[in-house]
Every structure is written in structure tokens, then in C-alpha cells.
Amino acid sequence: MHHERGYTGCMAYWDEVNKVSELLGSDLWKSEYFSGDGEGGDNCIQTGPYINLTLRWELNGRVEDHCVTRHNSRRSVNAAAQTSIDQYNVIDSFATACSFLQGSPHSAGHSGRGRDFQVTLYSVFTTPSLIVSWEWHKLDPEHRLYDMAGLSRMLPNDPSIENAIVDYFNDNGTETTLSHTPYMDALAEPAPNVTIYCIMDLNERVICSEHGNA
């Protein structure tokens, strides 16, 4: 957006928790923006700027040309409601909280719009989960801010994963630690040797961000 469209504002995101009841009726889904629900047996979108966009990665991992598809689910969207956040906020351990966040608030955006919405709106719907997580950390920073757990890779025993990649993570095992070195691609050069420990506090120098309300 910055380089191709000249956008100079802050990163936009959906205030999912407070606007959950309005999600499926948002102006975002008007034909002149990101278009609405899919139609027909294949759930392809029928209007908007992405109508002729051809995708190749299927949800099941196969590679095959297909259209941008969507499928609304009001039930899934409701998983991001304040009641879910309240349940999440009282969980003390990061391991349990992370599992809950992935299963309810985070999945609401994916499943609520369904299919390929992330192709064009990924940051709009994933940023709310990051904000919810940050607010959870701030409720008890002494115990939560540097609590860490979880697998460092999706399939820890997959023989196809190169040792060089595993060694780069710097976990000395399959569990994620605060010493884990995230793969940052083009950001690695301006921010070398950054570990998870360095980015847990969003207000510190590496991330240096604030979440605001428009």
C-alpha cells in the first residue's frame, strides 16, 4: 500500500470486537471496494476489482487455478464478540491463552468471511487478534509479558524441514523460546539479531507502535 498506492496513513484494521454485529454488512464488501459474498456452487465473487483475479493455492494445499471465493458465516463471526474476549482475558498462562485466541477470536475473521478473504484483507482481520493479545499481556505484564510457549514449527518431526532453518530459529528444540529468531525476510537487514524477547513489548524500540481508535 505504501509503495504501490502511495498510502501514508497508519495501518488500518477492523475493530472486530466492537463492530462484530456490523461485520457482514460493512461498506468493505461493496462492489467498488472488496466485493461481497460468493455466489453459486463455487462461491466465486461476482463483483468488484478482484472479480478476474486468478488464485493458485487451494485451501487444502493443492495448486489449481481458481477464482476469489467467499462464504459468510454469522455464527463464526460471533466468536469475536466481547464475551469471548472476556473468557480469554482471565486465562493466566500464555500456552492456554494462545490456544484459545487461535480457536475463537482469531478464527472469527477467517471463518466469518470464509474461503479466500485473506487474499485481499489479511491485515485488516488479523491485526484485531494482535491487539486482543497485546491487551491480554498488559493486564498482568509482570507475569504475562514474557511468558512464551508453543511449537516453533507446525510439524516438529517433518523430515523435509532443513536443519539450517531449525538452527536459525535458535530454540535448541521444537518449543518456542524467547531466544527464537523470527524469520523477517527483508526486515532482517535493518533489524538483525532480533529475537522474540525483543518484540514482546510493542512499546519498545523494535516494534514501537501504539494501537489507536479512529
matplotlib code that plots the C-alpha trace (Angstrom):
import matplotlib.pyplot as plt

x = [0.0, 2.8, 5.0, 2.3, -0.5, 1.2, -0.7, 0.9, -1.5, -1.5, -2.2, -5.9, -7.7, -11.2, -12.4, -13.7, -14.7, -16.8, -18.2, -18.8, -22.6, -21.8, -19.1, -21.0, -22.9, -19.8, -19.1, -15.9, -18.0, -19.5, -18.7, -16.5, -14.2, -13.6, -16.9, -19.3, -20.3, -19.6, -22.3, -23.1, -21.7, -18.1, -18.7, -16.9, -17.3, -19.3, -18.4, -15.6, -12.0, -10.9, -13.5, -11.0, -8.2, -6.9, -5.5, -3.5, -3.1, -6.1, -7.1, -6.3, -2.7, -3.2, -2.2, -5.0, -6.3, -9.5, -11.4, -11.6, -14.2, -16.1, -18.7, -20.4, -20.9, -22.7, -22.1, -18.3, -18.2, -19.8, -16.7, -15.0, -17.6, -16.7, -17.9, -15.1, -12.6, -13.7, -13.1, -9.7, -8.6, -9.0, -6.7, -3.3, -0.9, 0.3, 0.0, -3.7, -4.5, -2.8, -4.7, -8.0, -7.2, -6.4, -9.6, -12.1, -11.4, -8.7, -10.7, -13.8, -12.4, -11.2, -14.3, -16.8, -15.9, -14.8, -12.7, -10.2, -10.9, -7.3, -6.0, -7.2, -7.9, -5.4, -4.0, -7.5, -8.7, -5.5, -4.5, -7.5, -6.2, -2.8, -4.5, -6.5, -3.3, -1.5, -4.3, -4.1, -0.4, -1.0, -3.5, -0.6, 2.7, 4.8, 3.7, 2.4, 4.7, 7.5, 5.5, 6.2, 5.2, 4.2, 5.9, 8.4, 7.2, 3.8, 5.2, 8.1, 9.0, 8.7, 12.0, 11.6, 12.4, 16.0, 18.3, 19.6, 16.1, 15.7, 19.1, 18.3, 15.3, 17.8, 15.3, 17.6, 14.5, 10.9, 9.4, 9.4, 11.5, 12.2, 15.5, 13.6, 14.8, 11.8, 12.2, 11.8, 12.8, 13.5, 13.3, 16.2, 18.8, 17.7, 16.9, 19.5, 19.6, 16.1, 14.5, 11.0, 12.2, 12.9, 9.4, 7.2, 6.8, 5.2, 6.1, 9.9, 12.2, 11.9, 8.2, 7.5, 3.8, 0.5, -3.0, -5.3, -9.0, -10.0]
y = [0.0, 2.4, 1.6, 0.8, 3.1, 6.0, 5.3, 7.3, 6.7, 4.2, 0.5, 0.2, -2.6, -3.8, -3.0, -6.5, -6.9, -3.7, -4.0, -7.7, -7.2, -4.9, -7.1, -8.7, -5.5, -3.3, -1.0, -3.0, -5.5, -3.1, -3.9, -0.8, -2.0, -5.6, -7.0, -9.2, -12.8, -15.5, -17.0, -20.3, -23.7, -22.5, -19.4, -17.1, -13.3, -11.7, -8.0, -5.7, -5.2, -8.8, -10.5, -11.5, -12.3, -15.9, -17.7, -20.8, -22.1, -24.1, -24.2, -27.9, -27.2, -28.2, -25.9, -25.2, -22.0, -20.7, -17.5, -15.5, -17.2, -16.2, -17.7, -15.7, -17.2, -15.2, -17.9, -17.8, -14.0, -14.1, -15.9, -12.5, -10.9, -9.4, -12.5, -14.5, -11.8, -11.8, -15.5, -15.1, -12.3, -14.3, -17.1, -16.8, -19.0, -17.9, -21.5, -21.8, -18.2, -18.6, -21.8, -20.0, -16.9, -19.1, -21.0, -18.2, -14.5, -15.2, -17.7, -15.5, -13.3, -16.3, -18.4, -15.5, -14.3, -17.8, -19.0, -16.6, -13.3, -13.2, -12.7, -9.1, -8.2, -10.2, -7.4, -5.8, -9.0, -10.3, -7.1, -7.3, -10.5, -8.9, -6.1, -8.5, -10.4, -7.2, -6.1, -9.5, -9.1, -5.6, -6.9, -8.6, -7.5, -8.9, -12.5, -12.3, -10.1, -12.6, -15.8, -18.0, -21.5, -23.4, -25.3, -23.4, -25.1, -26.6, -30.2, -30.7, -34.1, -33.3, -34.6, -32.2, -29.2, -28.3, -28.2, -24.8, -23.4, -25.0, -23.9, -20.3, -20.3, -20.7, -22.6, -25.7, -27.8, -27.8, -25.5, -21.7, -19.7, -16.1, -16.6, -17.6, -15.6, -14.9, -15.1, -11.5, -11.6, -8.1, -6.7, -8.8, -6.5, -3.3, -5.3, -8.0, -10.4, -9.6, -12.3, -12.8, -11.3, -8.0, -7.7, -8.8, -5.3, -3.4, 0.0, -0.8, 0.3, -2.6, -2.5, 0.9, 1.0, 2.1, 0.9, 3.8, 4.3, 6.5]
z = [0.0, 0.8, -2.2, -4.9, -3.9, -2.1, 1.2, 4.0, 6.9, 9.7, 9.3, 9.0, 10.9, 11.7, 15.2, 15.2, 18.9, 19.0, 15.5, 15.3, 14.7, 11.7, 10.1, 7.3, 6.5, 6.3, 3.4, 2.9, 0.9, -1.5, -5.2, -5.6, -2.7, -1.9, -3.2, -1.2, -0.6, -3.1, -5.2, -6.8, -6.1, -6.3, -4.0, -6.5, -6.0, -8.8, -8.5, -7.6, -8.6, -7.8, -9.9, -12.5, -10.1, -10.5, -7.4, -7.5, -3.9, -2.7, 1.0, 1.0, -0.1, -3.7, -6.6, -9.0, -10.7, -9.1, -8.5, -5.3, -3.1, 0.0, 2.2, 5.0, 8.4, 11.1, 13.7, 13.1, 13.2, 16.7, 18.0, 18.1, 20.4, 23.8, 25.6, 24.0, 24.8, 28.5, 28.7, 27.1, 29.4, 32.6, 31.3, 33.1, 31.1, 27.6, 26.3, 27.2, 26.2, 22.8, 22.0, 23.0, 20.9, 17.8, 18.3, 18.8, 18.2, 15.5, 13.6, 13.5, 10.8, 8.7, 9.1, 9.3, 5.8, 4.7, 1.8, 0.3, 2.1, 3.4, -0.1, -0.2, 3.5, 5.6, 7.7, 8.3, 10.0, 11.6, 13.3, 15.7, 17.1, 17.7, 19.6, 21.7, 22.5, 23.5, 25.8, 27.4, 28.1, 29.6, 32.1, 34.1, 32.5, 35.3, 34.6, 31.0, 29.0, 28.7, 29.0, 26.0, 24.8, 21.7, 18.9, 16.9, 13.7, 12.7, 12.1, 14.5, 13.1, 9.4, 7.8, 4.9, 7.2, 6.7, 9.8, 8.7, 9.2, 12.6, 13.7, 12.6, 15.0, 17.9, 20.1, 20.7, 20.3, 19.0, 21.7, 21.0, 23.4, 24.0, 22.2, 19.0, 15.9, 13.8, 10.0, 8.9, 5.2, 4.0, 7.6, 8.7, 7.3, 9.1, 12.3, 12.7, 15.6, 16.7, 18.9, 20.3, 23.5, 21.7, 20.3, 23.1, 24.4, 21.5, 23.0, 23.0, 20.2, 17.8, 17.2, 18.7, 18.0, 19.6, 18.8, 18.4, 17.7, 14.8]

ax = plt.figure().add_subplot(projection="3d")
ax.plot(x, y, z, "-o")
ax.set_aspect("equal")
plt.show()
